[in-house]
Amino acid sequence: MQIRTHVGLSLDGFAAFADGLPAWDAVPTFGEGSHGIDEVTEQCPGLVIGRTSFDQGWEHWVSHWPYDGRKVFVLTTRPLPSGTEQYGVEAVADPADLRRQVESAGLAGDVQVLGGPSTIRTLLDVGEIDLLGVCILPVLLGTGVPLFAIEPVGFSAERWAASPGRPELPAMLPLESQWLFADGSVLLVYRTS
Ligand SMILES: NC(=O)c1ccc[n+]([C@@H]2O[C@H](COP(=O)([O-])OP(=O)(O)OC[C@H]3O[C@@H](n4cnc5c(N)ncnc54)[C@H](OP(=O)(O)O)[C@@H]3O)[C@@H](O)[C@H]2O)c1
């Protein structure tokens, strides 16, 4: 069992528009099963969603559940809304406990982390993501919800002068697979460990 992401990301690093609309919606070619989503769905009987993203969808999903046949886990510190029990939705309060909970559910396959960004970052931090799949969408949003916490710095002549040289390099992640789509989007899947 592998825990993997399949997040749609604008070329400038945003997972959602400033108003919260997912970045996927920036491309008119996005639709049911597009951009490798059918393949991920087929391989992932489990799904993990952050509470913010879950609440965004729940109002609609309560009457039109889109995840029939899949086990949904919600990362949250709060009780789930009533009605979620009919779909077997399970809360995960401790991100480090996700794998154990998934294994107890006895799923035959992988688990897709739908997002949002803070859920992906949290799970990466505790080493719970095996494959980091990012679908780069050929759009520049300029602003929005970034996938990674971006802390920009401007060039400083003082810092440059004081720099000891090349910093310790981060580990390079092995590229597991790549997929170029007709609309210019590119899916990159990296193994994190
Ligand atoms: N581009 C894409 O593929 C994609 C996919 C999905 C979502 N999105 C977008 O992402 C945005 C929402 O993302 P987000 O990052 O703000 O929220 P999120 O990841 O969906 O949910 C955040 C919530 O998850 C829970 N959580 C996070 N870390 C936790 C931890 N360490 N322990 C326990 N619970 C934890 C918390 O819930 P509690 O408050 O209950 O503690 C937190 O408020 C939306 O705009 C959505 O459209 C984009």
PDBQT file of the ligand as one rigid body, heavy atoms in Angstrom, charges set to zero:
ROOT
HETATM    1  N1  LIG A 201      -5.311  21.558  -6.702  1.00  0.00    +0.000 N 
HETATM    2  C1  LIG A 201      -5.752  20.476  -6.104  1.00  0.00    +0.000 C 
HETATM    3  O1  LIG A 201      -5.515  19.346  -6.554  1.00  0.00    +0.000 OA
HETATM    4  C2  LIG A 201      -6.557  20.615  -4.825  1.00  0.00    +0.000 A 
HETATM    5  C3  LIG A 201      -7.023  19.461  -4.185  1.00  0.00    +0.000 A 
HETATM    6  C4  LIG A 201      -7.754  19.611  -3.014  1.00  0.00    +0.000 A 
HETATM    7  C5  LIG A 201      -7.988  20.880  -2.507  1.00  0.00    +0.000 A 
HETATM    8  N2  LIG A 201      -7.537  21.979  -3.145  1.00  0.00    +0.000 N 
HETATM    9  C6  LIG A 201      -7.768  23.334  -2.604  1.00  0.00    +0.000 C 
HETATM   10  O2  LIG A 201      -7.074  23.446  -1.370  1.00  0.00    +0.000 OA
HETATM   11  C7  LIG A 201      -7.707  24.446  -0.561  1.00  0.00    +0.000 C 
HETATM   12  C8  LIG A 201      -7.855  23.958   0.857  1.00  0.00    +0.000 C 
HETATM   13  O3  LIG A 201      -6.589  23.554   1.318  1.00  0.00    +0.000 OA
HETATM   14  P1  LIG A 201      -6.057  23.841   2.803  1.00  0.00    +0.000 P 
HETATM   15  O4  LIG A 201      -4.614  23.529   2.791  1.00  0.00    +0.000 OA
HETATM   16  O5  LIG A 201      -6.489  25.206   3.209  1.00  0.00    +0.000 OA
HETATM   17  O6  LIG A 201      -6.900  22.846   3.712  1.00  0.00    +0.000 OA
HETATM   18  P2  LIG A 201      -7.015  21.246   3.763  1.00  0.00    +0.000 P 
HETATM   19  O7  LIG A 201      -5.663  20.622   3.673  1.00  0.00    +0.000 OA
HETATM   20  O8  LIG A 201      -8.067  20.784   2.833  1.00  0.00    +0.000 OA
HETATM   21  O9  LIG A 201      -7.594  21.051   5.247  1.00  0.00    +0.000 OA
HETATM   22  C9  LIG A 201      -6.928  21.634   6.355  1.00  0.00    +0.000 C 
HETATM   23  C10 LIG A 201      -7.487  20.994   7.613  1.00  0.00    +0.000 C 
HETATM   24  O10 LIG A 201      -7.009  19.650   7.739  1.00  0.00    +0.000 OA
HETATM   25  C11 LIG A 201      -6.799  19.345   9.108  1.00  0.00    +0.000 C 
HETATM   26  N3  LIG A 201      -5.388  19.170   9.374  1.00  0.00    +0.000 N 
HETATM   27  C12 LIG A 201      -4.310  19.663   8.702  1.00  0.00    +0.000 A 
HETATM   28  N4  LIG A 201      -3.172  19.320   9.330  1.00  0.00    +0.000 NA
HETATM   29  C13 LIG A 201      -3.538  18.605  10.427  1.00  0.00    +0.000 A 
HETATM   30  C14 LIG A 201      -2.819  17.970  11.468  1.00  0.00    +0.000 A 
HETATM   31  N5  LIG A 201      -1.474  18.032  11.548  1.00  0.00    +0.000 N 
HETATM   32  N6  LIG A 201      -3.518  17.307  12.434  1.00  0.00    +0.000 NA
HETATM   33  C15 LIG A 201      -4.877  17.239  12.380  1.00  0.00    +0.000 A 
HETATM   34  N7  LIG A 201      -5.617  17.842  11.410  1.00  0.00    +0.000 NA
HETATM   35  C16 LIG A 201      -4.940  18.502  10.451  1.00  0.00    +0.000 A 
HETATM   36  C17 LIG A 201      -7.270  20.555   9.899  1.00  0.00    +0.000 C 
HETATM   37  O11 LIG A 201      -8.662  20.345  10.183  1.00  0.00    +0.000 OA
HETATM   38  P3  LIG A 201      -9.330  20.843  11.569  1.00  0.00    +0.000 P 
HETATM   39  O12 LIG A 201      -9.558  22.303  11.360  1.00  0.00    +0.000 OA
HETATM   40  O13 LIG A 201     -10.555  20.047  11.741  1.00  0.00    +0.000 OA
HETATM   41  O14 LIG A 201      -8.338  20.580  12.646  1.00  0.00    +0.000 OA
HETATM   42  C18 LIG A 201      -7.081  21.700   8.899  1.00  0.00    +0.000 C 
HETATM   43  O15 LIG A 201      -7.862  22.815   9.187  1.00  0.00    +0.000 OA
HETATM   44  C19 LIG A 201      -9.050  24.709  -1.211  1.00  0.00    +0.000 C 
HETATM   45  O16 LIG A 201      -8.974  25.960  -1.856  1.00  0.00    +0.000 OA
HETATM   46  C20 LIG A 201      -9.211  23.588  -2.234  1.00  0.00    +0.000 C 
HETATM   47  O17 LIG A 201      -9.967  23.982  -3.351  1.00  0.00    +0.000 OA
HETATM   48  C21 LIG A 201      -6.810  21.883  -4.287  1.00  0.00    +0.000 A 
ENDROOT
TORSDOF 0
